[in-house]
Amino acid sequence: MEEKWNILKQKLKDFCLTNCFNKAVLGLSGGIDSAVCAVLAADALGSQNVTALMMKTRHTSDLSLQIAAEIASLNNLNYKVLDIEPLIETETAFLNKAFDTEPKPIVLENLQARARGKILMSWSNQFGALVLACGNKSEACTGYCTLYGDTCGGIMPIGNLYKTEVYALAKARNQQGKVFPESVLTRAPSAELAPNQKDENTLPPYPVLDAVLRLYTEEKKTENEICVQGFEPEIVQKVINLYQKSAFKRLQMPPAL
């Protein structure tokens, strides 16, 4: 894992140099994905060249705020907390009138992600920093992401890592010196776009999801061949359906290291 970290660090540095960027900006949510991207960017570009924005809403937990602040402190990042709830309220009211009815929950969830994406892209325009999209391969393969929201950016540093690999990478990096608080390694993953939201309310547990995705996308196993290996047919079918239905999203995502 140490070698993998060093390869990603060098590739991110090379990508920035090739595209004439010496600074990066990202949304630091308090989750593992943005945490890894932030530390990777700090290692590659220097912490003074990395800006981390915590763009909170009413769904952002105190734990997320605490974790994000601690990551920024441990890695000496340029850190700023922005309350985007007023933006969400304004856009919700606008859509209410435009639709002549209340927006669906999925609309309100995606509004938050897209508000964050717009802010990050505006920050890039204002200060010349490369926006990092913090999604992983598990999310990209299942479409568990928002187009023009958390997929905004010039590069996906961990876009070729499954979620289970992201955790392993973070734990390995911490052995070289503490850059992640223990809480970000142990908390249940959540997009925090709705009350009590957890990734595993929508997706299978990541160890299962990642195993099925590997078999289907990398080893080109059929649905039946995957089931024979001991996975529940309902889960296998769900994962394959998610993968197929989200192909259009992957076509529009930034390149992954």
C-alpha positions as CSV (number, residue, x, y, z in Angstrom):
1,M,0.0,0.0,0.0
2,E,2.9,2.4,0.6
3,E,4.0,1.9,-3.0
4,K,0.5,2.5,-4.2
5,W,0.3,5.7,-2.2
6,N,3.6,6.9,-3.7
7,I,2.5,6.1,-7.2
8,L,-0.7,8.0,-6.8
9,K,1.1,11.0,-5.2
10,Q,3.6,11.2,-8.1
11,K,0.8,10.8,-10.7
12,L,-1.2,13.6,-9.1
13,K,1.8,15.8,-9.0
14,D,2.6,15.1,-12.7
15,F,-1.0,15.7,-13.7
16,C,-1.0,19.1,-12.0
17,L,2.3,20.1,-13.6
18,T,1.2,18.9,-17.1
19,N,-1.9,21.0,-16.7
20,C,-0.2,24.1,-15.2
21,F,-1.7,23.8,-11.7
22,N,0.3,24.2,-8.5
23,K,-2.7,24.4,-6.2
24,A,-5.7,22.1,-5.5
25,V,-9.1,22.6,-3.9
26,L,-11.6,20.0,-2.7
27,G,-14.6,19.6,-0.5
28,L,-13.6,18.0,2.8
29,S,-16.7,16.3,4.1
30,G,-15.5,14.4,7.1
31,G,-15.6,11.1,5.2
32,I,-12.8,8.8,4.2
33,D,-12.7,9.6,0.5
34,S,-12.2,13.3,0.7
35,A,-9.8,12.8,3.6
36,V,-7.6,10.5,1.5
37,C,-7.7,13.0,-1.4
38,A,-6.8,15.9,0.8
39,V,-3.8,14.1,2.4
40,L,-2.7,12.8,-1.0
41,A,-2.8,16.3,-2.5
42,A,-0.9,17.7,0.5
43,D,1.8,15.1,0.0
44,A,2.0,15.8,-3.7
45,L,1.7,19.6,-3.8
46,G,2.6,20.7,-0.3
47,S,0.0,21.5,2.3
48,Q,0.2,25.2,1.7
49,N,-1.1,24.6,-1.8
50,V,-4.2,22.6,-0.8
51,T,-7.5,24.3,0.1
52,A,-10.2,22.2,1.9
53,L,-13.7,23.5,2.0
54,M,-16.2,22.1,4.5
55,M,-19.5,23.1,2.9
56,K,-22.0,22.2,5.7
57,T,-25.8,22.0,5.6
58,R,-28.3,21.1,8.3
59,H,-27.6,17.4,7.6
60,T,-23.9,17.8,8.4
61,S,-23.1,16.1,11.7
62,D,-21.0,17.5,14.5
63,L,-18.7,14.5,13.9
64,S,-18.1,15.4,10.3
65,L,-17.2,19.0,11.3
66,Q,-14.9,17.6,14.0
67,I,-13.2,15.2,11.7
68,A,-12.7,17.7,8.8
69,A,-11.2,20.2,11.2
70,E,-8.8,17.6,12.7
71,I,-7.7,16.5,9.2
72,A,-7.0,20.1,8.2
73,S,-5.1,20.6,11.4
74,L,-3.0,17.4,11.2
75,N,-2.0,18.2,7.6
76,N,-1.8,22.0,7.8
77,L,-4.3,22.6,5.0
78,N,-5.9,25.9,4.1
79,Y,-9.3,25.2,5.7
80,K,-12.6,27.1,5.5
81,V,-16.1,26.2,6.7
82,L,-18.9,27.5,4.5
83,D,-22.6,27.3,5.5
84,I,-24.4,26.5,2.3
85,E,-27.9,26.0,3.8
86,P,-29.1,29.4,2.7
87,L,-28.2,28.5,-0.9
88,I,-30.2,25.2,-0.6
89,E,-33.2,27.0,0.9
90,T,-33.2,29.6,-1.9
91,E,-32.9,27.0,-4.7
92,T,-35.6,24.8,-3.0
93,A,-38.0,27.7,-2.9
94,F,-37.3,28.5,-6.6
95,L,-37.9,24.9,-7.7
96,N,-41.0,24.7,-5.6
97,K,-42.5,27.5,-7.7
98,A,-41.0,26.2,-11.0
99,F,-42.5,22.7,-10.4
100,D,-45.7,23.9,-8.9
101,T,-45.2,21.2,-6.3
102,E,-42.6,20.2,-3.7
103,P,-39.3,18.8,-5.1
104,K,-38.8,15.1,-4.6
105,P,-36.2,14.0,-1.9
106,I,-33.7,13.0,-4.6
107,V,-33.9,16.5,-6.0
108,L,-33.1,18.1,-2.6
109,E,-30.3,15.6,-2.0
110,N,-28.7,16.4,-5.4
111,L,-29.1,20.2,-4.9
112,Q,-26.7,20.0,-2.0
113,A,-24.0,18.1,-4.0
114,R,-24.4,20.4,-7.0
115,A,-24.2,23.5,-4.8
116,R,-20.9,22.2,-3.5
117,G,-19.7,21.5,-7.0
118,K,-20.5,25.0,-8.2
119,I,-18.7,26.5,-5.2
120,L,-15.6,24.4,-5.9
121,M,-15.6,25.3,-9.6
122,S,-16.0,29.0,-8.7
123,W,-13.1,28.7,-6.3
124,S,-11.0,27.2,-9.1
125,N,-11.9,30.2,-11.4
126,Q,-11.1,32.7,-8.7
127,F,-7.9,31.3,-7.4
128,G,-6.5,29.0,-10.1
129,A,-6.7,25.7,-8.1
130,L,-7.4,22.3,-9.6
131,V,-10.7,20.8,-8.3
132,L,-10.3,17.3,-7.0
133,A,-13.3,15.0,-7.4
134,C,-13.2,12.7,-4.4
135,G,-15.2,9.7,-5.7
136,N,-14.0,6.1,-5.6
137,K,-14.4,3.2,-8.0
138,S,-17.2,1.6,-6.0
139,E,-19.3,4.7,-6.3
140,A,-18.5,5.3,-9.9
141,C,-19.4,1.7,-10.8
142,T,-22.8,1.9,-9.1
143,G,-23.7,5.5,-9.9
144,Y,-23.7,6.4,-6.2
145,C,-22.7,10.0,-7.0
146,T,-24.2,13.2,-8.4
147,L,-23.5,14.4,-11.9
148,Y,-22.3,18.0,-11.8
149,G,-22.0,17.7,-8.0
150,D,-19.4,15.5,-6.3
151,T,-18.3,14.4,-9.8
152,C,-17.1,18.0,-10.6
153,G,-13.4,18.3,-11.0
154,G,-10.4,17.9,-13.2
155,I,-9.1,14.6,-11.8
156,M,-10.4,11.8,-9.6
157,P,-7.3,10.9,-7.5
158,I,-8.9,7.7,-6.0
159,G,-11.3,7.0,-8.9
160,N,-9.6,3.6,-9.6
161,L,-9.7,2.4,-6.0
162,Y,-12.6,0.5,-4.5
163,K,-13.9,1.7,-1.2
164,T,-12.2,-1.1,0.7
165,E,-8.9,-0.1,-0.9
166,V,-9.4,3.5,0.2
167,Y,-9.6,2.4,3.8
168,A,-6.6,0.2,3.5
169,L,-4.6,3.0,1.8
170,A,-5.5,5.4,4.6
171,K,-4.5,3.0,7.3
172,A,-1.2,2.3,5.6
173,R,-0.5,6.1,5.3
174,N,-1.2,6.6,8.9
175,Q,1.5,4.1,9.8
176,Q,4.0,6.6,8.4
177,G,2.8,9.3,10.7
178,K,-0.7,10.3,11.9
179,V,-2.6,12.2,9.1
180,F,-6.0,10.7,9.7
181,P,-8.0,10.7,13.0
182,E,-9.1,7.3,14.0
183,S,-12.7,8.4,13.8
184,V,-12.6,8.8,10.0
185,L,-11.4,5.2,9.7
186,T,-14.1,3.7,11.8
187,R,-17.3,5.8,11.1
188,A,-20.1,4.4,8.9
189,P,-19.9,6.0,5.5
190,S,-22.6,8.5,4.7
191,A,-23.3,11.2,2.1
192,E,-25.1,13.2,4.7
193,L,-27.6,14.5,2.2
194,A,-30.7,13.4,4.2
195,P,-31.5,12.5,7.8
196,N,-29.9,9.3,9.1
197,Q,-28.5,8.5,5.7
198,K,-25.9,5.7,5.4
199,D,-24.3,4.3,2.3
200,E,-25.3,0.8,3.2
201,N,-29.0,1.8,3.2
202,T,-28.6,2.0,-0.6
203,L,-25.6,-0.2,-1.4
204,P,-24.5,-3.7,-0.2
205,P,-21.8,-3.7,2.5
206,Y,-18.6,-2.5,0.8
207,P,-16.6,-5.7,1.2
208,V,-19.4,-7.6,-0.6
209,L,-20.0,-4.8,-3.2
210,D,-16.3,-4.5,-4.1
211,A,-15.9,-8.3,-4.4
212,V,-18.9,-8.6,-6.8
213,L,-17.7,-5.6,-8.8
214,R,-14.2,-7.1,-9.2
215,L,-15.7,-10.3,-10.5
216,Y,-18.1,-8.6,-12.9
217,T,-15.9,-5.7,-14.2
218,E,-12.4,-7.1,-14.0
219,E,-12.8,-10.9,-14.3
220,K,-15.8,-10.6,-16.6
221,K,-17.7,-13.2,-14.7
222,T,-21.4,-13.7,-15.5
223,E,-24.2,-13.2,-13.0
224,N,-24.5,-17.0,-12.5
225,E,-20.7,-17.5,-12.2
226,I,-20.6,-14.9,-9.4
227,C,-23.5,-16.4,-7.6
228,V,-21.8,-19.8,-7.7
229,Q,-19.0,-18.3,-5.6
230,G,-21.4,-17.8,-2.7
231,F,-22.9,-14.4,-3.2
232,E,-26.6,-13.9,-2.8
233,P,-28.4,-13.7,-6.2
234,E,-30.4,-10.7,-5.2
235,I,-27.3,-8.7,-4.3
236,V,-25.4,-9.8,-7.5
237,Q,-28.4,-8.8,-9.6
238,K,-28.7,-5.5,-7.9
239,V,-25.0,-4.6,-8.3
240,I,-25.0,-5.6,-12.0
241,N,-28.1,-3.5,-12.6
242,L,-26.6,-0.5,-10.8
243,Y,-23.5,-0.9,-12.9
244,Q,-25.4,-1.0,-16.2
245,K,-27.8,1.8,-15.3
246,S,-25.0,4.2,-14.4
247,A,-22.9,3.8,-17.6
248,F,-23.9,7.3,-18.7
249,K,-22.5,8.8,-15.5
250,R,-19.1,7.2,-15.9
251,L,-18.8,8.7,-19.4
252,Q,-19.0,12.2,-17.9
253,M,-16.7,11.7,-14.9
254,P,-13.2,13.3,-14.7
255,P,-10.3,11.0,-15.5
256,A,-9.1,8.8,-12.6
257,L,-5.5,8.3,-11.6
